[in-house]
Amino acid sequence: MARQVADPVRIEKVLSVVRATRPLPDPDGGIYFASNAAGKAQVFQQPAPGAAPLRVVESETRMVPHTHTPGGLLVRADRDGDEIWQVGLITDTGYRQLTTDPMAIHRSVTLHPDGRRAGLSWNPGGQANLVLGELDLASGAMTPWAEPGGFWEWAAWSPDGRRAAVVKLMGTPTEAYVLDRHGGLRRLLPDAVRTHPVEWLEAGILAVTDLSSASRSSTRTCRTRWRAGSSPRTTTSRAQPWTPMASRPRWW
């Protein structure tokens, strides 16, 4: 915050606000978070309550923590505020970028159950359509699963890591699908206007959705069980009233 003083070319600084966002618990009892204390978003670690936060790595770009992996802390970073957010790893030796495509935005990055790869959507070369696939965290190799066209996000891995729940974003309408490694897509709850968010639990697929095309003012929680060689079985229960809002897909 600033105010203009008598000299019209001089601005007096009266208040500086430091933000701390995106808290990520540390397995050792501390916490990682992003803060602009250094002038732009950087990753800090507070090892214990009341301890002084430590800057994890000094970066010229904005950087925020995402999740823990066996190979290090997975983070997202852009370059000079260009909003092209991409993932990288912070290890004991520093920061390692996990991309060779400077124009691709990495969206909905979701760690695989084995911790060695991540599912995500990205737009190679900055193209309009998003690709669904996986990223090897050791090599940085990107393996496409499908390119169905439009805006998509990787919602969840199946517990065995062989399939994924993915969502097509179209403003208020959203469609949820089960995706297999060979690009096959099977629609979940085709009568619903909005099915989002989606999680894949041991008991089945859990989704928040409206199931009435006549009224979109309520939601239902849907659990779908998938078994090899059989059709899905779905049960629903009513949740609290909800009014959908058109929203622009978020990149990070």
C-alpha positions as CSV (number, residue, x, y, z in Angstrom):
1,M,0.0,0.0,0.0
2,A,1.3,3.5,-0.8
3,R,0.2,7.1,-0.8
4,Q,1.1,10.1,-2.9
5,V,2.8,12.9,-1.0
6,A,3.3,16.6,-1.7
7,D,5.9,15.8,-4.3
8,P,3.9,14.5,-7.3
9,V,6.7,12.3,-8.6
10,R,7.4,10.6,-5.2
11,I,5.3,7.9,-3.7
12,E,5.7,7.1,0.0
13,K,5.5,3.4,1.0
14,V,3.4,3.0,4.1
15,L,2.6,-0.7,4.2
16,S,4.0,-3.9,2.7
17,V,1.9,-7.1,3.0
18,V,3.6,-10.5,2.7
19,R,1.4,-13.4,1.7
20,A,1.8,-17.1,2.5
21,T,-0.3,-19.5,0.4
22,R,-0.5,-23.2,-0.7
23,P,0.5,-24.9,2.6
24,L,1.9,-28.4,2.2
25,P,2.6,-30.4,5.3
26,D,6.1,-31.8,5.7
27,P,6.2,-35.5,6.7
28,D,8.7,-34.5,9.4
29,G,6.2,-32.2,11.1
30,G,7.0,-28.9,9.4
31,I,5.3,-27.2,6.5
32,Y,6.1,-26.0,3.0
33,F,4.4,-22.9,1.6
34,A,4.7,-20.3,-1.1
35,S,5.4,-16.7,0.0
36,N,6.2,-13.4,-1.8
37,A,8.5,-12.3,1.0
38,A,11.4,-12.3,-1.5
39,G,9.4,-10.1,-3.9
40,K,7.8,-12.9,-5.9
41,A,6.3,-16.3,-5.0
42,Q,9.0,-18.7,-3.7
43,V,9.0,-22.0,-1.8
44,F,9.7,-21.8,1.9
45,Q,9.9,-24.4,4.6
46,Q,9.0,-23.9,8.3
47,P,10.6,-26.9,10.1
48,A,8.5,-26.5,13.3
49,P,5.9,-24.2,14.9
50,G,7.5,-20.9,15.8
51,A,10.6,-21.6,13.8
52,A,11.9,-19.1,11.2
53,P,10.9,-20.0,7.6
54,L,13.7,-21.0,5.3
55,R,13.8,-20.4,1.6
56,V,14.2,-23.8,0.0
57,V,15.7,-22.7,-3.3
58,E,16.5,-19.3,-4.7
59,S,14.7,-18.9,-8.1
60,E,14.4,-16.0,-10.5
61,T,10.9,-17.3,-11.4
62,R,7.7,-17.7,-9.4
63,M,7.5,-21.1,-7.7
64,V,4.9,-22.8,-5.6
65,P,5.0,-26.2,-3.8
66,H,2.7,-29.0,-5.2
67,T,3.3,-32.4,-3.6
68,H,5.9,-34.7,-2.1
69,T,7.5,-37.5,-4.1
70,P,10.1,-40.1,-3.3
71,G,12.5,-38.2,-5.6
72,G,12.0,-34.7,-4.0
73,L,9.5,-31.9,-3.7
74,L,7.4,-31.4,-6.8
75,V,6.8,-27.7,-7.5
76,R,5.3,-25.6,-10.2
77,A,7.0,-22.6,-11.7
78,D,6.5,-20.1,-14.5
79,R,9.0,-17.7,-16.2
80,D,8.8,-13.9,-15.6
81,G,5.1,-14.1,-14.9
82,D,4.2,-15.6,-18.2
83,E,1.6,-17.9,-16.6
84,I,3.0,-21.0,-18.3
85,W,3.2,-23.1,-15.2
86,Q,5.3,-26.2,-15.4
87,V,6.4,-28.8,-12.9
88,G,9.9,-29.4,-11.6
89,L,11.6,-31.2,-8.7
90,I,13.5,-29.7,-5.8
91,T,16.1,-32.2,-4.5
92,D,19.1,-32.1,-2.3
93,T,21.1,-30.8,-5.2
94,G,18.7,-28.0,-6.2
95,Y,15.9,-27.4,-8.7
96,R,15.5,-29.6,-11.8
97,Q,13.0,-28.6,-14.5
98,L,10.9,-31.4,-15.9
99,T,10.1,-30.2,-19.4
100,T,11.8,-29.6,-22.7
101,D,8.7,-27.7,-24.1
102,P,8.8,-24.0,-22.9
103,M,5.3,-23.3,-24.3
104,A,3.4,-26.2,-22.6
105,I,1.2,-25.5,-19.6
106,H,1.1,-28.4,-17.1
107,R,-2.4,-28.7,-15.6
108,S,-4.0,-30.8,-12.9
109,V,-0.8,-32.6,-12.0
110,T,-1.8,-35.7,-10.0
111,L,0.8,-38.1,-8.5
112,H,0.6,-41.7,-9.4
113,P,0.1,-44.3,-6.6
114,D,3.7,-45.4,-7.1
115,G,5.0,-41.9,-6.6
116,R,7.4,-42.1,-9.7
117,R,5.1,-40.4,-12.2
118,A,2.2,-38.0,-12.5
119,G,-0.9,-37.8,-14.6
120,L,-1.7,-34.4,-16.1
121,S,-3.0,-32.5,-19.1
122,W,-0.8,-30.2,-21.2
123,N,-0.8,-28.4,-24.5
124,P,2.3,-29.2,-26.5
125,G,3.9,-26.2,-28.2
126,G,1.1,-24.0,-26.7
127,Q,-1.6,-25.5,-28.9
128,A,-5.3,-24.9,-28.0
129,N,-6.2,-28.6,-27.3
130,L,-5.0,-30.4,-24.2
131,V,-3.4,-33.8,-24.2
132,L,-4.0,-36.3,-21.3
133,G,-1.1,-38.4,-20.3
134,E,1.6,-39.1,-17.8
135,L,5.0,-37.6,-16.8
136,D,7.9,-39.7,-15.7
137,L,9.4,-37.8,-12.8
138,A,12.9,-39.3,-13.2
139,S,13.4,-38.7,-16.9
140,G,10.9,-36.0,-17.7
141,A,9.4,-38.1,-20.5
142,M,5.8,-37.3,-21.4
143,T,3.6,-40.2,-22.5
144,P,0.3,-39.2,-24.1
145,W,-2.7,-41.3,-23.4
146,A,-5.4,-39.4,-25.4
147,E,-6.0,-36.1,-27.2
148,P,-9.8,-35.8,-27.4
149,G,-9.9,-32.1,-28.0
150,G,-10.9,-29.2,-25.7
151,F,-10.0,-28.4,-22.1
152,W,-9.4,-31.4,-19.9
153,E,-8.1,-32.1,-16.4
154,W,-6.7,-35.3,-14.8
155,A,-8.9,-35.8,-11.8
156,A,-7.6,-39.0,-10.2
157,W,-5.8,-42.2,-10.7
158,S,-7.4,-45.6,-10.1
159,P,-6.1,-47.2,-7.0
160,D,-4.1,-49.7,-9.1
161,G,-2.7,-46.9,-11.3
162,R,-3.9,-48.5,-14.6
163,R,-6.7,-46.0,-15.4
164,A,-7.7,-42.5,-14.6
165,A,-10.8,-40.3,-14.0
166,V,-10.6,-37.3,-16.2
167,V,-12.9,-34.3,-16.7
168,K,-13.8,-32.2,-19.7
169,L,-14.3,-28.6,-18.8
170,M,-16.9,-26.5,-20.8
171,G,-17.6,-23.7,-18.3
172,T,-20.5,-24.8,-16.1
173,P,-21.1,-28.1,-18.0
174,T,-18.4,-30.7,-17.1
175,E,-18.2,-34.3,-18.2
176,A,-16.4,-37.0,-16.3
177,Y,-14.8,-40.0,-18.0
178,V,-12.8,-43.1,-17.2
179,L,-9.6,-43.1,-19.3
180,D,-7.4,-46.1,-20.1
181,R,-3.8,-46.1,-21.2
182,H,-4.8,-46.8,-24.8
183,G,-7.0,-43.7,-25.1
184,G,-10.3,-45.3,-24.4
185,L,-12.9,-43.0,-22.8
186,R,-16.1,-44.1,-21.0
187,R,-18.5,-41.4,-19.9
188,L,-19.6,-41.4,-16.2
189,L,-23.2,-40.3,-15.5
190,P,-24.1,-39.2,-19.0
191,D,-27.4,-37.6,-17.9
192,A,-25.6,-35.1,-15.6
193,V,-24.9,-31.5,-16.7
194,R,-22.0,-31.2,-14.2
195,T,-19.8,-33.9,-12.7
196,H,-17.0,-32.3,-10.8
197,P,-14.9,-32.8,-8.6
198,V,-14.1,-36.5,-9.0
199,E,-12.1,-38.8,-6.8
200,W,-11.3,-42.5,-7.2
201,L,-11.4,-44.4,-3.9
202,E,-10.9,-48.1,-3.1
203,A,-14.7,-48.3,-2.8
204,G,-15.3,-46.8,-6.2
205,I,-15.5,-43.4,-8.0
206,L,-16.8,-40.6,-5.9
207,A,-18.2,-37.5,-7.7
208,V,-20.3,-34.4,-6.9
209,T,-22.9,-34.0,-9.6
210,D,-26.4,-32.9,-10.5
211,L,-28.5,-35.6,-12.0
212,S,-31.5,-33.5,-13.0
213,S,-31.5,-31.8,-16.4
214,A,-34.6,-29.8,-15.3
215,S,-33.0,-28.3,-12.2
216,R,-29.4,-27.6,-11.5
217,S,-29.9,-26.3,-8.0
218,S,-29.0,-29.4,-6.1
219,T,-26.1,-31.9,-6.1
220,R,-25.8,-35.5,-5.5
221,T,-22.8,-37.5,-4.4
222,C,-22.3,-40.4,-6.7
223,R,-20.3,-43.6,-6.1
224,T,-19.6,-45.8,-9.1
225,R,-18.1,-49.3,-8.8
226,W,-16.1,-50.5,-11.8
227,R,-15.4,-54.2,-12.2
228,A,-13.6,-55.9,-15.0
229,G,-16.0,-57.2,-17.7
230,S,-19.1,-55.6,-16.2
231,S,-21.1,-52.4,-16.4
232,P,-20.7,-49.8,-13.7
233,R,-23.1,-49.8,-10.7
234,T,-24.0,-46.4,-9.4
235,T,-25.6,-45.2,-6.2
236,T,-26.4,-41.6,-5.3
237,S,-27.3,-39.6,-2.3
238,R,-28.5,-36.0,-2.1
239,A,-26.1,-33.4,-0.8
240,Q,-26.5,-29.7,0.1
241,P,-28.1,-27.2,-2.4
242,W,-25.6,-25.8,-4.9
243,T,-25.9,-23.3,-7.6
244,P,-23.5,-23.8,-10.5
245,M,-21.4,-20.9,-11.8
246,A,-19.7,-20.5,-15.1
247,S,-16.0,-20.6,-14.5
248,R,-12.9,-20.1,-16.5
249,P,-10.6,-23.2,-16.4
250,R,-7.7,-22.5,-14.0
251,W,-4.2,-23.3,-15.1
252,W,-2.7,-23.8,-11.7
